[in-house]
Amino acid sequence: MSLEIRHLRLIEAIAEEGNVTRAGGRLFLTQSALSHQLRDAEQKLGTPLFVRLNKRMILTPAGQRVLDSARLILGELRQAER
């Protein structure tokens, strides 16, 4: 398993935007590209991170744990870049 920064960013964006289309716009990715990256992250972790309800994306408990870690890591990265 090896998540990349891009995976953490997309998990954060989907969680905050609530759907793949808006998250894709925020990350300048197509919906298809974002869906592929999310599927890749879920395969690497061996668990779903979101439950898909219509067009809404709801975090699973595992997804919430990854999001919590992603926010810490991305916050540290942003601080280091400043």
C-alpha positions as CSV (number, residue, x, y, z in Angstrom):
1,M,0.0,0.0,0.0
2,S,1.4,3.4,-0.9
3,L,-1.0,6.3,-1.0
4,E,0.3,9.4,-2.7
5,I,-0.3,13.1,-1.9
6,R,-2.7,13.2,-4.9
7,H,-4.9,10.6,-3.2
8,L,-5.0,12.6,0.0
9,R,-6.0,15.7,-1.9
10,L,-8.7,14.0,-3.7
11,I,-10.2,12.4,-0.6
12,E,-10.2,15.8,1.1
13,A,-11.8,17.5,-2.0
14,I,-14.5,14.9,-2.4
15,A,-15.3,15.0,1.3
16,E,-15.6,18.8,1.4
17,E,-17.4,19.2,-2.0
18,G,-19.7,16.2,-1.5
19,N,-19.5,14.9,-5.0
20,V,-17.0,13.9,-7.6
21,T,-17.9,16.5,-10.2
22,R,-17.3,19.5,-7.9
23,A,-14.2,17.9,-6.4
24,G,-12.9,17.3,-10.0
25,G,-13.4,21.0,-10.8
26,R,-11.6,22.0,-7.6
27,L,-8.6,19.8,-8.5
28,F,-8.7,20.5,-12.2
29,L,-9.5,16.9,-13.1
30,T,-12.2,15.3,-15.1
31,Q,-14.8,13.3,-13.2
32,S,-13.5,10.2,-14.9
33,A,-9.9,10.8,-13.8
34,L,-10.9,11.6,-10.3
35,S,-13.1,8.4,-10.1
36,H,-10.1,6.3,-11.4
37,Q,-7.8,7.9,-8.7
38,L,-10.4,7.2,-6.0
39,R,-10.8,3.6,-7.1
40,D,-7.0,3.3,-7.0
41,A,-6.8,4.6,-3.5
42,E,-9.6,2.3,-2.4
43,Q,-7.8,-0.7,-3.9
44,K,-4.5,0.2,-2.3
45,L,-6.3,0.4,1.1
46,G,-8.5,-2.6,0.5
47,T,-11.7,-0.8,1.6
48,P,-14.2,1.7,0.3
49,L,-13.7,5.2,1.5
50,F,-17.0,6.6,0.3
51,V,-20.6,5.3,-0.1
52,R,-22.1,6.6,-3.2
53,L,-25.7,7.8,-2.8
54,N,-27.0,9.2,-6.0
55,K,-24.5,11.9,-6.8
56,R,-23.5,12.4,-3.2
57,M,-20.4,10.9,-1.7
58,I,-20.6,10.0,2.0
59,L,-17.5,9.0,4.0
60,T,-17.3,5.5,5.4
61,P,-15.7,5.1,8.8
62,A,-12.4,4.1,7.1
63,G,-12.8,7.1,4.8
64,Q,-13.2,9.4,7.8
65,R,-10.0,8.0,9.4
66,V,-8.1,8.6,6.1
67,L,-9.6,12.1,5.8
68,D,-8.5,12.9,9.3
69,S,-4.9,11.8,8.5
70,A,-5.0,13.6,5.1
71,R,-5.9,16.9,6.7
72,L,-3.0,16.6,9.2
73,I,-0.5,15.6,6.5
74,L,-1.7,18.2,3.9
75,G,-1.7,20.9,6.6
76,E,1.9,20.1,7.5
77,L,2.8,20.1,3.8
78,R,1.2,23.4,3.2
79,Q,3.0,24.9,6.2
80,A,6.3,23.5,4.9
81,E,5.7,25.0,1.5
82,R,5.1,28.4,3.0
